[in-house]
Amino acid sequence: MAVRLLTTLTVVATLGAVACRGDAPRPGELRGMVFPDPLPKTDFTLTDTEGTPFAFVPETEGYVTLLFFGYTYCPDICPVHMANIAAVLRKLPPQVSGRVKVVMVTVDPERDTPERLRQWLDNFDRSFVGLIGPPDEVGPIQLSFRLPPAVKQETGETDYLMGHAAQVLAFTTDNRAHVIYPSGTRQTDWAHDLPLLVRRTMTRATCATLLLGALASAACADRTDRIPVATSGDLSVYDAYAPASAAPDVASLYFTVVNGGTADDTLLGIRVVDGKAELHDVVTDGGLTRMQHVPALPIPAGGTVRLAPGGYHAMFTELRAPLEVGQTVPVALVFARGGTVRFAAPVLTYTEVVERLEEGTAR
């Protein structure tokens, strides 16, 4: 696929150009947001999914450590971050991926039991560490890393979402966070930066091996053509995918609408058979990221509107059963001018969804 070729070539360029040098990354080399003053790796101890105390500093010593505060009922930001990181780690040579440790601290201990958090993380990578602690402990930990504590966002009598910081902190082996990765960080960005962050632990022989392996992978990469999943008049729908449910009755839907006509249109709503669907946007306010209902979505004449991770998306609620890989979800989009456009969205893993969406964007 095109995204695999792009990711592999990014790794090749990174390794060939800078991975075998011993100097620190120059300004502008990293695609994450670089701190003017690196953050120290504050020590804290929480409980992991096996019920064992996990002391953050000693347990991550010698690793590039990616630290994230999220929760398993999150329909968009959290699973997309984990899926992107997991997908890139699988493509990187083991000499790089083996030096990266991913730690997620739940901000929703009320629902994120150890069993649930472990099962959720295993959907992405079994090596990812999940940590649980009471809010009065997790809140100060977030503040120590200059992140606002998470807040509960009520959506019904019993349902709620969490507003939380959507950034991933990246600590290098000097126990400092030099860079932070916001929501929307793409796989190509991770593939570019992770070798840079790890490289100071590599020998020149290791770098040569990695470069040869990456070149071989690039030679074998392929791509698929992009075709619409539905058309109606001037409207075409592309890249429609639903990730398998990370929570029992909540899921997301992503797709792209192209208006090839000369008149503006508006997406008024989404209908599904076994549940409800709403248009949402991801908004950030005061350092906290949350979901916001969107009553209608303009589709300008001659324009393209993408519903993708970290932005506009459809959110399924009150599902009768969790979405499982291999299913298809019948969807009806209701437009002001174009009427109803129907299609079936395949249910894939989060990793497959984000890879295919990035591939569609690259073409």
N, C-alpha and C positions, 0 to 999 in steps of 0.2 A: 504494500500500500504506500501511497505517497507520503503519509506521515511517518512511516517507518524509515523510508529513504531519507527524508528530511532530518529525522532525529539521528539516524546513524551518521549522516554526513556532518551534522553538528558536532557529534562526539569526535569524529575523525579530525575535523578542523581544530577543535579544542585541544585534543591530545597532541596533534602534530605541532601546533603552534606554541602551546604554553605548558602542557602537563609535565614535561621533562625539565623545566626550569626550576631552580630552587628559590626564585624570588617570589614575593607576595604579589597577588593580582594588582595590576595597575588600575588607576581610576577609569571607570567605564568598561572594564572587562566583565564584571559581573552584571547580570541582568536583573537581579533582585535589587531592593532598595538598601543601599549601603548606609550604615550608621556613621555619622561624623565621629562619635565617640562610642566604641564598641561596648555592648552590655556584658557585664560579668555574668558567669553562669552561677546564679544564686542556688545554693543547696536547699533542698527540701526533701521530705520523705512522705510518700503516700503509699497506698496499698495497690499492688498489681492485681491482675485478673485471677491469679492463683492464690490470692490471699496473703502474699508475702510482702513485707515492707520493701520499698524500692527507694533507695537514696540516690537522688538524681545525679549529683556530681560524681561519686565513685562508680556508679553503674554505667556511666557514659564516658568515663575517662578514656582518652585515646581515639574516640570516634568523632566524626562529623555528626552532630546530633540535631535532628529536626524536631522541634517542640511545637505542639499545636494544642489549643484548648477548644474542644468542640463537644458534640453529643450525637448519639446514634439516631435520634429521631429527626435530625436535620435533613430536609429533603433535597438540599442542593449543595451548599458550600462545603460541608464536611466530607461527604462521600466523594465529591469531585476532587478535593485536595488529596485525599488518600488514594484514589484511583490513579491520578496523574503521577504521584510519587512512586507508587507501586509499579506502574507500567514502565516508567523510565528505569527504575532499579533493575527490572528484569532484563532490559536491553543493554545495560552497562556491563562491562567486563566484571567478573567477580572480584578482581583486585580493587575495583572502585566500589561496587555495591556492598561488598563485605565490610567496608570501613564506614558505612552510614548506618546510624541507628535512628529509628523513628519512634517518638514518644507522643502519645495523645492522652491528655488529661481531660476527663469528662467534666462538663459544667452542669450536668443534669444527673447527679447521683441518685435522685429520687426514682428515676426510671432506669438508669443505666446500671443494672446489676453486673457483678463480675462476669456471670455467664453470658449475658446479653452483649456486653462490651467485647468480650473475647470472640464470640461468634461473629459480631459485626466486623471487627478488624480482620478476622480470618478470611472474609470475603475479598480482601485486598492483598494482604501479605501476613502469613503466620508469624513472621518475626517482629511485626509491629507491637510495641509495648503499650498496654492500656493501663491507666492509673485512675484510682478513685479516691476521693476524699470529701469531707463535708464542705459546704460552701464557705464556712467561716475560716477554713484553711486554704481553700483553692483561691478565694478572692485576693488575699494578701500576696499569694504567689504570683498571680497575674499582675498586681500592682508593682511587684518587685522587678518585673520585666517591662514596665511602662505600658501595660495593657489594662484597659478598664475591666473590672469584674463583670461577669455575665449577669443579665437580668431576665426575669421571666416575662414572656409576652403572652397574655391570655388570649385565646382564640375561641373559647366557649366555656361552658360550665365546668368541664373537666379537662378539656384539651388546652395545650399551651405549646408555644415554641420558645426558644431561647435566643435573645439578642446577645451576641458574643463577638469578641475580637476574631476576625477572620484571617489573621496573618499567621504564617509559619516562621518561627525564629530558627535561624541556622547558626549553631555553635560549632566552631572549629576546634582543633585539638589544643589550642591555647586556652580553652575554657572561656571563650568570649564569643558573643554573637556580633559578627561584623555586618550581617545582612539579614533582611527580613523579606518574606515573600507574601504579597497580598493575595486576596481572592482574585482569580482570573489568571494566575500564573500558568503558563502553558507548558506542555511536556517539552517542547523545544527549549524553553528557558531552563527547566530543570536539567535537561540533558547537557546544556551548555555549562551550567554553573557547578553541578555536583563534582565533575572531575577537577575543576579548578579548586574547589574547597578541599578535596581529598589529596591533591597531587603532592603536597609537601611530604607525605609519608611514602611516596613511591620511589623506587630506584630507577635508574635509566633503563636497565634491562626489562623491568616491568612495563615501562612506558612503551618500549619498542614492541613488546608482545601485544599490548593493548591496541596499538596503532595498526598492526597487521591484521588482528582479528576484526577490528572495526571496518577496515577496507574490504575484507572478505564479505562481511555482512552487507555492506553497501552494494557490492556487485550483485548480490542475490535479491535485492529489494524489488518489489513490484508495486502496481497501483491498480485501482479499479475506477471505472468511469462513473460519473455522477449523473443519475437519471431521476426524474421526478417520481414521487410515489403517488401523486394525484394531481389532476389538472381540472379546472373548471373555468371556461372562458379565458380571461386574461390572467387568472391566478394559477400558480403552480406551487406545489408543496414538495420540498426536498428534505432529505436527512432527518426523517422522523424516527425517533428512538425513545423507548421508555426503559430506564434502568430497573433491574430487579429490585423489589421493595427492600429497603434497608430497615424500615419500620413496618409493623403489622398492617396498618391501614392507610399509610401515606406513601406516595410515590410521585415522581416527576415525569414530565414529558417535554422533549425538545424537538424542534423542527424549524425549518426555514420557509418563509413565504416570499415568493417573487411576484410582483405585480407588473406584468408586461404591457398593461394598457396605458391609456392616456388620462384616466380618471382615478382620483384617490378612492381608496376603499378603507373599511374599518373592520377589524376582527372584533365581533361583539361577544363571543362566548365560545365555550367548548363543551361538548356533550360526550359522555361515556356511558356505557350500559350499566356497569356494576359499581357505581359510586358517583361522586360529584367531582367537578373539575373547575378550577378557577385560574385566571391569569394572575401571575405574581411578578413582582420585580424585586431585585435585591438592592436594598438601600443601606447606606452607612451614615450613622449620625452619632457624634460624640465618641467615635472609635468603636461603636458596636454595630454589627451587621445584623439585619433582620429582614424578614419577608414582608412585602407590602402588596395588598390587593390592588389590581389594576382593572377597572371596570370595562375598558375597551382599549384596543391597540390600533393606532392608525397605520395603514399600509399605503404609502405614497405612490402615486403614479410613476412607473418606471423604476420603482425602488425595491429594495430587499430588506426584510426584517427577520433577524435571527433570534430564535428562542434558544438560549445556550446557557451552560453553567455560569453562574456568577452574574446573570442579568435577567432579562425576561424569561420566564418559563411557565409551563402549566403545572399546577399542583393537584394531584388526585387526593381526595379525602374520602373517608367512609367507605373504603373498598371492602367488598364482601370477603375477599381473600387476598393475601399478598401476591404481588406480581412475581412470577417465576420465569427464569431463563427458558426460552423456547416457546413461550406464549406469544400471541399477538393481541394487541389491545385495539378494538374497534373505536375509532375517534371520528367525531363530526365537528368541523369548524364552521361557525356561523358568521358570515360576512354581511355587511350592510348592503353592498351592491352585488357581490358575487354569489350570494345565496349560501347553500350548505355544500361543503366539500368534505367527502368521506374518504378515509383510508384506514389501514390497519398498521399500527406501529409495532415492530418486533420488540420483544423484551430481551435485553442483553445485560451483561454485567456492567457495572459502572465503568470499569476499565475499557471495555469494548466501546461503550457509548462515547466516552471522551475521545478515544482514539479516532473513531469514525467522524466525529464532529470536527476535530482538528484537520482530518484529511479533507473534508468538504470545504473548510475555510482555505486550505492551502491551494486548492485548484481554482 
